[in-house]
Amino acid sequence: MSIVTKQGDKGKGRLLSGEEVSKADGRLEALGTLDELAANLGVARSMIEDRGLSGQIRELQLELLGLGKELAMAQPAKSGGVESISSRQVARIETHIKAMEDEITLPAGFVLPGSSQPSARLDVARAVARRLERRVVALRDEGLSINPQTLIYLNRLSDYLFLLARAVEKSTGLPIDAKKE
């Protein structure tokens, strides 16, 4: 089996449901953004020596694979058991956020990304996660049935990635760079 399908040659793609859609379809845009997010997380994970932090990132990547499967359905929240994001994943992220908030002292001003390559990559992933959230909300606003837990998960994800970046800085002994505003 070849990876080359030639389906995209005419500007079309196929969802898991079998539905053929334009490459400009919002679902394919969301899936592409999700792919970009997962790739950025992979780059960050490859640079992080702290096994606990890299394990948290790997867990996110695996959840994002499930989310991709969910979004690749014609009507994700109505696709009979494909729902990948549950309150359990949301609670897990919230638990990690709380633990990091208890351990990391954030500066009063804005944080400037770039203290290290892995923390900067996590900040890029955070920005991509915010774009993914906007894309999924747009799909919902266009009438696509979206799992409510997916929206909550994506809303928490950017906060989690922000704190993961700060945790990486802390684990390597770098100060959190702040700009007073």
N, C-alpha and C positions, 0 to 999 in steps of 0.2 A: 504494500500500500504506500503510495507516494503522499508526501505532505502537500504537493502541488495539486490543487483541485481545479483550478482555472475558473472557479465560481466567481471570484472577485474581479475577473477581467471585465465584466460588464457593470461593475459598481454595485454588486449584490453580495449579500452574506446570508447565512442560514443560521437560525436560532436552534437550540436543542429540540424545540418542539417541531422542527422541520419547516417552520415558516420562513419563507425567503423575504428578506427586507433590504432596503437600500443601505449602502454603507454609511449614509448620512442619518440613518435611524438613531433616535436617542438611546435605544437600548445598546446598540453597537458602540455609541459614544461613551456610555457609562461603562461598558465592558472594557473598552480601550483604556479608560481612565483607571479602572480597577487593576488592569494589567500593569500600567505604569506605576501604580502604588506598590503592588507586590514586588516589582523589579527593584524599585528604590529601597524597599525594606530588605530585599536580598543583598543589595550592595552594602547597606549599613550592617547587616548581620555578619557578612563576610569580614568586616573590619573590627568587630567587637570581640574582645578576648574574654569578657565576663560571661561565663556560661549561663548564668541566670538571666541576664538581659538578652543574650542572643536566643535563649530558649523562649522567652516571651515574644520575641519578634517572629520566630519560627511558628509559634502557635497562631499569631495573627495571620501569617501567610497562609496557613492551612485553612483558617476560617474564611479568608478572602477567596480561596478556591471554591469553597462551598457557596459563598455569596455570588461568585461568578456563575455557578450552575443555576442558582436561583434566578439571577437577572437574565439568563439566556433562555428562559421560558417565555412563552407568549404572554401569559398572565401569571407572573411569579407567585403571588399569594394564593392563587386558585389552582395551582398545578399539582394537587394531590400528593402531599407529603414531601415535596422538594424543598420546602422552607428550610433554610440552613441556619439562619440566625434566630436564636431563641433568647428568652429572658436569662437563661443560664450564661450565655456568652456576654450579655450586657452586664450581668452581675459580676462576672469575672473581671471585666475591664474596670468596673467601678471599684472593685476590691484592690486591684493594682494601683489605680489612681489614688485611693485613700492612703495606701501604704507609702507611696512615693511622696505624697503631700506631707506626710508625717516625718519623712526623712530628709527632704530637700527644702532648704530655705531659699525662696526665690527673691530676687532683688525687687525693689519698689518700682523700677522703671521697666521699659521694654527690654526683652532679651535679644541681643544681636546674634543671629546664627553664625556659626563658623569657628567656634572654639577648637573643634577637631573635625576631621573628615567624617567619622561616623555620626557625630551629633548633628553636623550640618546636613548629612544625607537624611537623617530622621526628620529634620526640619523641612526638607524638601518633601518627604513623604507626608508630613502633616499638611502642607499646602495642597498636595495632590488629593489627600483624603477629604479636605474641605471641598475641592472641586467635585469629587465623586459624590459627596453628599448633595451638592447643588444639582448635579445631573439626575440623581435618583429622585429628589424632590420634584424636579421638572417632569420626570416620567409620571410620578403620582399625579401631579397637577394636570397632565395631559390625559388622565383617565386610566393609566395602567394600575392594576391592583398590586400594591406594594405591601409586603409584610411590615406591619407597624414596628416590630422589633428591629428590623433592618434600619429603619430611620433613626431609632434611638441609638443603636450600635454605631452608626456612622457619625452621629452627633457626638458621642463619647470618644470616638476613635481619635479625632484631632487633638483633644485634650490629653489623651493617653500618650500619643506620639510626642507631644510637647514635653511631657514629663519624662518619657523614656530618653529623649535627647539630653535633658538636664541630668538624668541618672547616669548616663554614659559619661558626661563631663565630670560628675562627682566621682565615678568609679576610677577615672584616670587621673584624678587630682587636679583637674582644670577648674579654674574659677568660672562661674557663670557670668558672662560678659553682659553688662547692662548699660543701656543708654537712658539717662535720666530725661524724662519727659513729663 
